[in-house]
Amino acid sequence: VPAGSGYDYWIEYRQQIPSGLAATSSNRLRNGVLLHWGLRPSFAAGNGTFLLDSTPLTTDGMNDAALPMGETFIDPEFGINITPLATGGSAPAESMISPVG
């Protein structure tokens, strides 16, 4: 999803959950999406994408970064709203439905 000239959003849906996550974190990941900036912003060092934390005020850091079904991420600067609505399909072709506006 393009967001101006500086970066774009990548929406990641996965069912393979890393071991060692707390039950609440793995549930958020299994029933939600991860959001990334496709281009690393100038304030962040390193290469690759930049994982966004949809729960920045919690103490779990990136372990609960997933955006759950029905919750909305809003980028007010570029007028982008991302809301995961449903999952479907069966392995290995599972999918997530999220209108982007």
ABEGO torsion letter per residue (X at the ends): XBBEAABBBBBBBBABBBBGBBAAAAAAAAABBBBBBABBBAABBEBEBBBBBABAABAAEAAAABBBBGBBBBBAAAGBBBBBABBBEBOAABBBBBBBX
